[in-house]
Amino acid sequence: MAIGERIRFIRNLRGLTQKWLGVAVGFPEKTADIRMAQYESGSRSPKDDLTEKLAEVLDVSPAALNVPDIESYVGIMHTLFTLEDLYGLKIDEVDGEPVIRLNKNAPEYLKMVEMFLAWQKQAQMWRDGEITKEDYDQWRYKYPELDKSNKRRHKITPSTKLNDAITDELMKERGKRRK
């Protein structure tokens, strides 16, 4: 799901119109709905400062808007392959069914297990009726801000491997533009 689709999904979840959201992030009322439609359709991509403002108005983490390519099954698979490369996720089998699990030997294991346990706890609270679906969604969309499972805050910073991969891709892209 591209950023535009995430914006539309969360905007609709909040019951907001494109015009209202556009005005709330600072677009002129006359063109606010047109600008939001452009972002939601993918014909324009919001810059980081606008993504931050959209996240603030939608009451979500900016990370909830910036997701990898999951628009197709192939995109999902490559996202999973990247998670395997960067964070040590593993494909395995439990009771004859494929499962994705953490690799205990991966350098990122302790960080990932801490975050997964927090997620598992919230999901279980929702399944047990201790919190509402809305509470569970709010926790997910505002993660890590609303995560109280650990005293220290999780930083939304990419791993060194991810940062290096992004930098390499940007350099390749810039090289193409110069030609």
N, C-alpha and C positions, 0 to 999 in steps of 0.2 A: 504494500500500500504506500503510495507516494505521499509526500507531505501535504499536497492539496487534498487528497482523499482523507487524510487524517484530520485536517482542518474541518472539512465538511462533516465527517463522522462526529467529531466532538461538538461542533457547532449545533448539529441536529440533536445530539444527545442533550445539549443544554437548552434546546428549544429556541434558538436564536435565528434571526434572519441574516442574510448576507449583508444587507444594508446596515442593520444594527451593529454587527461585528465590525464592518468597515469604518463606520463612524467612531466606534469605541476605540479603534486603534489609530485614529487620527486622519482618515481620508475625508475629503469634502463630501458632504451629504449627497450632493448631486451625482457623484461618481462612485460612491462607496460600494454599492452592490455590484457594479461592473468590475471594479478592482478585485473584490473578493471572488467573483465568478472566475476571473482570470487565474487567480492563485489556486482555487479549488479545481479547475479544469486542467491545471498543469501547464497552461500557456505562459505563465510567469512563475518564477520561484522566488519566495520571499528571502531577503537577505537576513543575516543573523539578528540584526536589531529588530526587524519586523517580526521575525519568528519569536523573539523574546517577548515582544509586546502582545502578539497573538496568544502566546502561552499564558501570559499574565491575565489577559481579559477572559480567556477560556477557563482559567483556574486549573491549569495543568502544568506539568514540567515541560520545558522546551524539548526534552528528550522524548516525550510522548508524541511530539509532532514529527520529529526526525527519525523515521524508521527506515530500515533497509528495504530493498526491493522484494516485496512479498506479493506482487500482483499476479504472479503465475506460479505454477508448481515448480517450474525450473528455477525461478527466482528464489523460491523458498528453499529448494535444495542447495543452491549456491550460498544462501545466507547460512544455512546449517553447516556447510563445508567450511565457511569462513569462521564460524564459531568453534568448529573443531580445531582449525589451525591456530586461532588466536587465544582461545580460552580453554582448550582441552576437553570440550564436550566429546562424548564417545557414543557411537551407535552400538547397541548391544541387544540381547534377547533375554526376556524374563517370561517364563511360562508360555513360551512359543510366540510371544508378541515382541515386535521391535520396540525398544525404549531408548531414550536419549538420557545419558547420565554423565556425571562429572568424572574426569580422570584424576584419581588421587595423586598421580605423579606429576600433574601439570603444575607449573609455577603459580598459576592463578587460582588453584584449587581452594585455598582457605578463604579468599575473598568471595569466590563464587558460591561456596557452600553457605557462607554467612548470609548472602543475599537470597539464595534459594530457600533457606530455612525461614527467613522473614516472610517470603512470598507464600511458602507452604502454610505457615501459621495463619496468615490472613485468609487464604483460601479455605482452610479448615474452619475458621471462625464463621465464614459465610455459609459453608455447607451445614454447620451445626446450628445455624440460626442465631448466633451471637451478634452478628452484624448484618446489615442489609446489603443487598446487591449494590445499591448506590454507595454505601460506605466502602465496600470492597473495590468498586470501580474508582472511587475517589482516591483510595490508597494507591492503586495501580497508576493512575494518571498523574498523581502528584509525587510519585516515588522519585527520589528518596526523602523528599521533604517531610512526608507524614510517617515515615518509618521510625517507630519508636523502639524497635527490637534491639537496637544497639546504641549505646551512649554516644559513640563517635559517629559522625555523619559520613555517608558514602559520598565520595567525590564523583562528579560526573565528568571524568576525564578518561580519555582513551588509554588503553594499555600502550606500552612502548611499541609493541609489534603493530598494533592498529595504527598508531600515530605514524610510524615509519611507512606502513602500507599506503596510508592516505597521502603522505608527503610524496612518495614515489609516484602515485597516480597523478597528483597535481603537477608534478614536474613534467611527466610525460605529456599531460594535457597542454601545459604552457609551451612545451617544445613544439607541439603540433601547431599551436596558434602562431608561433613566430615564423613558421615556414611559409 
